[in-house]
Amino acid sequence: MDESVSLARLAHRLEEVVGELRGIPVDVERLEDSELVRQQIAQAARTARELRAMHPVGSPEKGRQEQQSRRSVLDALQQGMEMRTIIHASVLDDPRKAARIRELHAAGDLHRVVDEQVQQLLIFDRAVAFLRITPVAYSPGALVIRQQSLIATLIDLFEQTWAKGREVTEQAHRLTPREREVLALIAEGRSNSAVARSLSITEAAVGKHVASVFAKLELPATEDDNRRVLAVLAYLRGTAR
């Protein structure tokens, strides 16, 4: 599948396929009941040896429910399940969620962070996948997929996204939208004056944005390092966003 094909589009297409195949046996089931989805996920987790997961937002669980969920993940890791989880960068903006994710990462549920939107997805082994019906946080229902060709496609998309993600322990620096625009143009090799012309701002304004980027990325002026190059490298690695 082309990398430009999003999980949201895939989910929509799968919905259409399920609707078109009424009465024909197919290994894709649509479940509207969220409790039934949770039960089937729990059942799959009891025997699975590997879990690939994508989460566009953090868990809505709080208090005792969150502790139980955390405990179940740690128990599964102790029993030998291999876990890899992709999360959207916004999840780390919540200190509580970020602390929980880093704890699970250290325990063996390996996490990577991406900036592009992802869809809620769980893949147990190569046997069954659960895909959120609609690309909206906490929306009810899921598509339960056992069709091997579709699972292979989802795994391929997961692996492509995983390869592009950054380690959850790698610090990311928040830039303003304008700072990101300036840094993106610098990454194209443009001078401050060329950046100013492209954005229709003054060269002095560009200089202030560049100085702010250097400060946020903790790049002091030295004779040994080119701060523009280091800032571009941070941008390309995804640690400046």
N, C-alpha and C positions, 0 to 999 in steps of 0.2 A: 504494500500500500504506500502511496506517495505520502511523504511526511506532512504535506500541507492538509491532508485529510484529518480533520479533528475528531476527537471522540464524540463531541456533541453531534456532529453530522452523522457519525456512524450510528449513534444511538437512535437518531431520528429515522435513519434508513432501516434499522432493525425493527423499529416499530411498524414501519410500512410493510416490511416483509411478513411480520407476524400477522398483520391484518389481512394481507393478500392470501395467505396460506390457510385460511379457515377450513377446517376439516381434513387437512393434509398433515400427516405426522411430520413434525419438525422439532429439532432439539433446541428450540428457543421458546421459553415460557414467559409470559407477562404476568407479574404479580402486583396487584394494586395494594394489598394489605402489608403494611410495613412490619407488623409483628410476624407475619408469615415469612417475610424476607429475612428477618433476624433469626428465626428458627432454622431456616435452611442454611444460612451462613454458619450458624453454630454447628449444625450437623456436618457440613463440609469441613469445618475446622478440626473436628475431632479426629479425622483420619488423614488429613492432608500433611504432606511433608514440606511443602513449599508454598509461600504466599507472596504474590506480587500485588501491590496496592497503590492506588492514586487517590489523593484527597485534595479537592480544590479549596476547602476551608477546614478549620479545625473541628474537632468533635464538639457537638452541642452538649455532651454529657457534663454533669457537674456533681460535686460532692461524692456521695456513696457510689453512684452509678459510674462516675469517672474512675474511682478507685477499683471497682470491680472489673472494669474494662482493662485498666492498666495491669491488674493482677492476672487476668486471663491471657494477656499478651506475654507477660513474663513467664507464666506457666508453660505456654506453648513453646517458647524459646528453650526453656529447660528440658522439655521433652524432645527437643531436636528439630523443631520446625525452623526452616530457613525463611527469613522475612526480608523483603525489600519494599520500601515505601517512598513514593514520590509525593511531595507536598508543594503547594503553591507558596511563594515567598511571603504572602500576606499573613500566613499562619504564624510566622515568627514575630509578627508585630505585637502579639499578645504574650507578655512575659510568662504567664502561667502555662500556656500551651507550649511555648518555646522550651521551657524547663522540662516539661513532660517528654517532649520529642527528643531532647538531648539525652534524657535518662534512658529512654527506650533504645536510642541509637547506641549508647554505650553498652547496653545489655545484649545487643545483637540484632535488633530490628533496624537494619541499616536504612538511613534516610538520605535522600537527595532533594535539592530545592530547585524549582524552575520558576521563571517569571511569566511564561505563557500560561493561559488558562488550561486546566485539565478537568476531566470529567471524573466523577466518583466511580471507581472501578476496583473490584477484587477478583483476583484469579488464583484459584486453588489448584496447585499442581498444573497439569494440562487437562484437567477433568471438567471443571465447571468455573464459569465466570459470572459475576454479578455486576451489572451495569445500570447506573441510575437512569430511570426512564427519561427524565427531563433534566437538562443541565442547569438546575437551580438548587442552591444549597438546601439540604434537609428536605427536599421534595420527596413525597411518598412513592413507594413502589420501585420495582427494579425488573430488568430483563434478566432471566436466569438462562445462561447459554451453555449448552453442552455440545453443540455442533463443533466438531474438531477443526474444521477449516476456519470458522469464525474465531475460535479460541487462539489458533495459531496467528491470525491477523492481529488480535488484541495483544498477544505476547510480543509480536514484532514491534507494534507501536509502543508498548511499554519499554522495550529495550532501547529503542531509538530515543525516547524521551529520557530514560535513565542515563544514557551516554552523554546527553547534552546537559544534564543537571550538575550542580555543584554540591560538594559535601556540606552537610548541615552544620558541621563544626567550623566551616570557613566563614569568617566574618564578612558581612556585606555592608556597604556604606550607602546610606540613603542620600540621593541627590535630588534636587528639584527638577521638574520637567525641563526648565530652561537649561540647567546645568547638564542634563543628559543630552539635550540637543547640541550644546556646544561641544561636549566630549565626543559625540558621534561624528561631528564634522571634523574635529581634530584627528579622529581615527582614520578619516579619509585623506589625511595629509595636508589639510588646509591651515593656512596661517591665521593669526588673529584678525587681520584685516579682511581676509576672505570669508571667515566665519561671520564677521560683522555684516558684510554685504549680503551674505546668504540669509541672515536672520533679520535684516533691516534694523540693526541696532548699532550703537556706536562702538568703536574699537575699545574705548575705555570700559564700556559695559562688559565686553567680552573678557577684558583683562580681570575685571572683578569676579566674573563667573569662574574663570580659570583658577584664580587665587583661592576661591572658595572650594573648588574641587580638590586642589592640592591640600588644603587644610583638612577637609573631610577624609581624604585618603591618607592623611598623616605622612605627606611627602615633603620633608624639609629641603631647602635649597642646599645642595652640596656640589662640590667640583667633580665628584665621581659619577653622579647619576643624572640622567636626563628625565626631569619630572614629567614632561609631556609624554614621553615614551612609556614611563611607568604607569601613568594615568590611563593611557590607551590600553595597556596590557590588562589593567584591572577591569576596564570596561569590557574587553573581549572575553575575559574569564568569567564575567558575571558578578564580580565582587563589588562593582560600583554600579548601583542601579537607582 
